Every structure is written in structure tokens, then in C-alpha cells.
Amino acid sequence: MILITGGTGFVGRHLVARLVEAGEAVRVLARSRADLAGAEIVQGDVTDPAVVAAAARGCDAVIHLVGIIRERGDATFQSVHVEGTRAVLRACQEAGVPRLLHMSALGSRPHARSRYHQTKWEAEELVRASGLAATIFRPSVIVGPVGGFLPEVRGLLHRGPVIPIIGSGKSLLQPVWIEDVVSCFVAALARPATVGHAYEIAGPETFTFEQIVALVAEAEGVRKRRLHLPVAMVRPAVWMMSRLVRGFPLTSEQLTMLLEDNVCDTSAMREDLGVEPDSIRGHLRE
């Protein structure tokens, strides 16, 4: 039995489907009722140690995917990324689960500029200190038909008469296709040699942010002028609007990360996990 936290999310749904198709018994910890064909659903929150411990009983592995990209109420980066991971680790130890796969993020590091990356790093440190047979994954921005990075870019294309580009648009990204991310998790489950390693996951090509916007615009047939907005003007506006307007499409944290390069060396992903990532170009056309 494999327990997946965050199984109803973007990556989780794809991973559950792949594991069920391969004949694995899958249990999903979810905050609300969910419809995931072939999976057993346990309702509860990852920050509740008792619930996580109950869900982990009898499992051979736990795949911890839970994460948030923006804070809402009690769901803070600290509570979800750090305390949620702490609860999962405690549950694995108490239930005697021998294997853990942990989702982090590319850019996670001590003293990162964003709290998102800081707390992702803190969670990694907890995993490394846990004594569990763990493998850590740090994906770049993930692209898929629904969810992930793509809806954010589509939003830029369709919201107004121009396509806004914050700053120079030259920050570098190495987007990875969702099924390649799933393949990395599946491969690690079958490869004990991956225990103790942290794998950076990305696609085969590096783009500037503006190039990605142009690729998506071309794929969707959107022909609009791109307008570059000064960071010094956008930052205070984002800070204010994200507090005044519920669901405003950009937060200060996301802006900080958007202006950073997010690229890596994928040689370990290819050699240790046997995953040769696809270019996103063909998938965007599809």
C-alpha cells in the first residue's frame, strides 16, 4: 500500500492514476471527499498528526506531495510545508513505514528570498534528519494540460488588451512536463539506490519567461502586444492588491520567485531515474 498526501492536487492526480494503472494499492489523504478511481480515500488534514498516523498504518511507502503556492488563513508556508512534513515524518516513524518520497521545489535553499523556498528547505532538512529511507525531488515549474504553471501564463494572455511582462522578462525557467515528474516518482519507488538523494527535475530546454509567454500565445493563437512593466511599479501594487482583492492572480512571494532564475542540471534525473524529459513545445501544440 502506498499513501499519497496531496493526491487530489495537480501532480497527485496524475501520480495516483499512474500507480493505479500499474496495479499498485493506493491510499490518498485528502482534506475533503475526492473521486480518484481505484484509490482509497482517507479524509483529514496533513497537519493533524493523529490523522496522518492512522492513514500511514500498513503502508509500504509514503509519497508526500502537499504544498501551497500562496498562503490563505491558517494555511501558511510554515504550517503546511514545515509542520505538515513534521507530522508525516512522525507518522512514518510510528507506523514503521520504510520508504518516503518527498516533494520539494527547485530553488529551495537556506536564506532564500521567498518564504516559499525557505520553508521548502526547512522541510527538506526535517526529512534528512528523520532517519527514514527518503528521496527528495525538486521540480522546476510543472506544465500540464490542466493545473500547474500553464493556467498562470494563460491568465496573462486573456485578461486584457495587452500581455503584461513584469520587468525584463529575462528570468530563466526550465519547465517540465507533468508526466515526466510522475515518471521520476515511479522510478524512485523501484530503485533503492535513490535513497538519500535529492533530485532536481526539469525539462530539456531553458527559456526566458517572455519566451514561454510567446510559446503559449502562439499555441493558443493569441496575437497581442507585450507590455513590459517596471518591477518598482508592480511590486507595491501587487502587495496592496493581493491583500485587498481575494484571488488576485499574483502575490508578493510569487513575484519574487518569478524574477529569479529557476534552472538546473538534469543529468542525475536522467542517469539515476532513467527519465529522459520531453520538450514542452509539442505538448503546448497539443
FENGI-V969611 format. One line per field, one symbol per residue. psi: psi as a letter, one per 20 degrees, with the letter a starting at -180 (. if undefined). burial: b if it has 16 or more other ideal C-beta (glycine too) atoms within 10 Angstrom, else e. A space follows every 10 residues. Layout:
psi->???
burial->???
//
This chain:
psi->pppppkiiag gggggggggg hjjqppppoq hrpqnopiqp ppprqhiohg gggghipjqh qpooipqqiq pocinrhghg gghghghggg ggghikpipp ppobqpipqq kqhqhghghh gggghgghih jqnqpqpnqa ppprhpabhg hgghhhhiha iropopbhji qpqmqppghh gghgggghhi nhiipjqppp prriqpqrgh hgghghgghj kpnqqpoppp ghhhghgggg hihhopjpip rhghgghhiq qmrrpjhhgg ghikooqqqi ghhhh.
burial->ebbbbbbbbb bbbbbbbbbe eeebebbbbb beeeebeebe bbebbbbbbe bbbebbeebe bbbbbbbbeb beeeeebebb bbbbbbbbbb bbeebebebb bbbbbbbbee ebebbbbbbb bbbbebbeeb ebbbbbbbbb bbbbeeebbb eebbebeeee eebebbbebe bebbbbbbeb bbbbbbbbbe eeebeeebbb bbbeebbbbb ebbbbbbebe eeeeeeeeee eeebbeebee ebeeeeeeeb bbbbbbbbbe ebbbebeebe ebbebebbeb eebbee
//
